């Protein structure tokens, strides 16, 4: 059975969100600067820099960045497995 694009995107976004949440919870219990903290909590940022426009009467800010860490990868993997076994 084919999955719709919306279902795939929703599943992957939920996987990333769950992975990021678990990463933050794990970070509460780890000492700062340890290898485990760097592995599970630190992230790499992808995306263009934020653009800030000051147009006298309005300030506009545009930007999109993705924060990527190990738990996000694990969350996407778990979500993809759930999508695979979901009807």
Secondary structure, DSSP 8 states (H G I E B T S, - for coil): ----HHHHHHHHHHHHHHHHHHHHHHHHHS-TTSHHHHHHT--EEES---EEEE-SS-EEEE---EEE-HHHHHHHHHHHHHHHH--
